[in-house]
């Protein structure tokens, strides 16, 4: 069954981790639809906390580019500084091996789609992980770069989805104990790119 789940991209809460990539204030002026993707990213982080899905965040060169935007509550979330573009850092790999060895699926969102998100996804795919890119929570300075990065990632084996679709898949049932909290998060529509 696990092989079939990976082949069709089925998400299971107990085997999933969320990855928040470089949503930092200094990027706000240059990233298309930054405020929209920050709002969706915040919704995803909050939903993961409700459902007890582990989250890892990164910050690209925080000394120069600052911290994660304050609208995304990363309290209690391990945040890794980096200069490498991929989030798949040795420290992240070690955390996965020691504390999250059952995780097979990664839900990836943030910026920039064609750089850090893409390189992270490709590294995870090369390590035989299941990767889900949240299209309404990823952007770039140029929407053409975003468009073709998402196409390339799909060609490489990543699943392209939306925040609402993946949250309801993880809930699985309206009887889920966190259904009402998560449902309230998705009442506002996501941006349309």
C-alpha positions as CSV (number, residue, x, y, z in Angstrom):
1,X,0.0,0.0,0.0
2,X,2.8,2.4,0.8
3,X,4.2,2.1,-2.8
4,X,0.8,2.8,-4.2
5,X,0.4,5.8,-1.9
6,X,3.7,7.3,-3.1
7,X,2.9,6.6,-6.8
8,X,-0.4,8.5,-6.8
9,X,0.8,11.2,-4.3
10,X,-1.6,10.4,-1.6
11,X,-0.9,12.4,1.6
12,X,-1.1,10.8,5.0
13,X,-0.8,13.2,8.0
14,X,1.5,10.8,10.0
15,X,4.0,10.6,7.1
16,X,4.0,14.2,6.0
17,X,6.1,17.3,6.8
18,X,5.6,20.9,5.8
19,X,8.6,22.9,4.5
20,X,8.4,26.7,4.6
21,X,11.0,28.2,2.3
22,X,12.5,31.7,2.8
23,X,9.4,33.8,3.4
24,X,11.5,36.8,4.5
25,X,10.6,40.5,4.7
26,X,13.4,41.8,2.4
27,X,11.8,39.8,-0.4
28,X,8.4,41.5,-0.1
29,X,9.0,44.3,-2.7
30,X,10.4,42.1,-5.4
31,X,8.2,38.9,-5.2
32,X,5.0,38.8,-7.2
33,X,1.9,38.5,-5.0
34,X,4.1,38.3,-1.9
35,X,1.3,39.3,0.5
36,X,-1.0,36.6,-0.9
37,X,1.5,33.8,-0.6
38,X,2.4,35.0,2.9
39,X,-1.3,34.7,3.8
40,X,-1.6,31.2,2.3
41,X,1.7,30.2,3.9
42,X,0.4,31.4,7.3
43,X,-2.8,29.3,6.8
44,X,-0.7,26.2,6.0
45,X,1.6,26.6,9.0
46,X,-1.5,27.1,11.3
47,X,-3.2,24.1,9.8
48,X,-0.1,22.0,10.3
49,X,0.0,23.0,13.9
50,X,-3.6,22.1,14.4
51,X,-3.1,18.7,12.8
52,X,0.3,18.1,14.6
53,X,2.1,17.8,11.2
54,X,5.8,18.7,11.7
55,X,7.1,21.9,10.0
56,X,10.6,23.1,9.1
57,X,11.4,26.6,7.9
58,X,14.5,28.1,6.4
59,X,15.8,31.6,6.0
60,X,18.1,32.5,3.2
61,X,21.1,34.5,4.6
62,X,19.1,36.0,7.5
63,X,21.9,38.3,8.5
64,X,21.3,40.3,5.4
65,X,17.7,39.4,4.4
66,X,16.1,39.3,7.8
67,X,13.7,36.8,9.5
68,X,10.5,35.1,8.4
69,X,7.7,37.6,8.0
70,X,5.8,38.2,11.2
71,X,2.5,37.3,9.7
72,X,3.6,33.7,9.6
73,X,3.8,32.3,13.1
74,X,6.9,30.1,13.3
75,X,6.8,29.8,17.1
76,X,7.9,26.3,17.9
77,X,9.1,25.6,14.4
78,X,12.7,24.8,13.8
79,X,14.1,27.6,11.6
80,X,17.4,26.9,9.8
81,X,19.5,29.7,8.4
82,X,21.1,28.9,5.0
83,X,23.2,30.2,2.2
84,X,22.7,27.1,0.0
85,X,19.6,27.4,-2.2
86,X,18.1,24.0,-1.3
87,X,16.4,23.5,2.1
88,X,17.8,19.9,2.1
89,X,20.7,20.9,4.4
90,X,22.8,18.4,6.3
91,X,21.2,19.7,9.5
92,X,17.7,19.1,8.1
93,X,18.7,15.6,6.9
94,X,19.9,14.8,10.3
95,X,16.7,16.1,11.9
96,X,14.7,13.9,9.5
97,X,16.8,10.8,10.3
98,X,16.7,11.2,14.1
99,X,13.2,12.7,14.8
100,X,11.1,12.2,11.7
101,X,12.2,9.0,10.1
102,X,8.6,8.0,9.1
103,X,8.1,11.1,7.0
104,X,7.9,10.2,3.3
105,X,5.9,13.2,1.9
106,X,7.0,16.8,1.9
107,X,4.7,19.7,1.3
108,X,6.8,22.6,0.0
109,X,5.9,26.3,-0.2
110,X,7.6,29.7,-0.2
111,X,10.0,31.5,-2.5
112,X,11.5,31.6,-5.0
113,X,9.8,28.9,-7.1
114,X,12.6,28.5,-9.7
115,X,15.5,28.7,-7.2
116,X,15.1,27.5,-3.6
117,X,11.8,25.7,-3.9
118,X,12.9,23.9,-7.1
119,X,16.3,22.9,-5.8
120,X,14.7,21.6,-2.5
121,X,12.1,19.6,-4.5
122,X,14.8,18.1,-6.8
123,X,17.0,17.1,-3.8
124,X,14.0,15.5,-2.0
125,X,12.9,13.7,-5.2
126,X,16.5,12.4,-5.7
127,X,16.3,11.0,-2.1
128,X,13.1,9.1,-3.1
129,X,10.7,11.3,-1.2
130,X,7.2,12.3,-2.3
131,X,7.1,16.1,-3.0
132,X,4.0,18.3,-3.1
133,X,4.4,21.9,-4.3
134,X,1.6,24.3,-3.1
135,X,1.1,26.4,-6.2
136,X,-0.9,29.1,-4.4
137,X,1.8,29.5,-1.8
138,X,4.8,29.8,-4.1
139,X,6.0,32.7,-6.2
140,X,8.9,34.4,-7.9
141,X,10.1,37.8,-9.0
142,X,9.0,36.9,-12.5
143,X,5.8,34.9,-13.0
144,X,7.3,33.3,-16.2
145,X,10.0,31.8,-13.9
146,X,7.3,30.5,-11.6
147,X,5.3,29.0,-14.4
148,X,8.1,27.1,-15.9
149,X,9.6,26.0,-12.6
150,X,6.2,24.4,-11.7
151,X,6.1,22.7,-15.1
152,X,9.7,21.4,-14.6
153,X,8.9,20.1,-11.1
154,X,5.8,18.3,-12.4
155,X,8.0,16.7,-15.1
156,X,10.5,15.7,-12.5
157,X,7.9,13.9,-10.4
158,X,6.6,16.5,-8.0
159,X,2.9,16.8,-7.4
160,X,1.5,20.4,-7.9
161,X,-1.5,21.1,-5.7
162,X,-3.3,23.9,-3.9
163,X,-3.5,24.7,-0.2
164,X,-7.1,23.9,0.1
165,X,-6.9,20.6,-1.8
166,X,-4.0,19.3,0.3
167,X,-5.5,20.4,3.6
168,X,-8.7,18.6,2.9
169,X,-6.8,15.5,1.8
170,X,-4.9,15.5,5.0
171,X,-8.1,15.9,7.0
172,X,-9.7,13.0,5.1
173,X,-13.1,13.3,6.8
174,X,-15.3,16.0,8.2
175,X,-15.2,14.0,11.5
176,X,-11.5,14.8,11.8
177,X,-10.9,16.4,15.3
178,X,-9.4,19.6,13.6
179,X,-11.9,19.9,10.8
180,X,-13.6,23.0,12.0
181,X,-10.3,24.9,12.7
182,X,-8.9,24.0,9.3
183,X,-12.2,24.7,7.5
184,X,-12.2,28.2,9.0
185,X,-8.7,28.8,7.7
186,X,-9.7,28.1,4.1
187,X,-12.8,30.3,4.0
188,X,-11.0,33.1,2.3
189,X,-10.1,32.2,-1.3
190,X,-6.5,31.7,-2.3
191,X,-4.9,34.0,-4.9
192,X,-5.3,33.1,-8.6
193,X,-2.1,33.4,-10.6
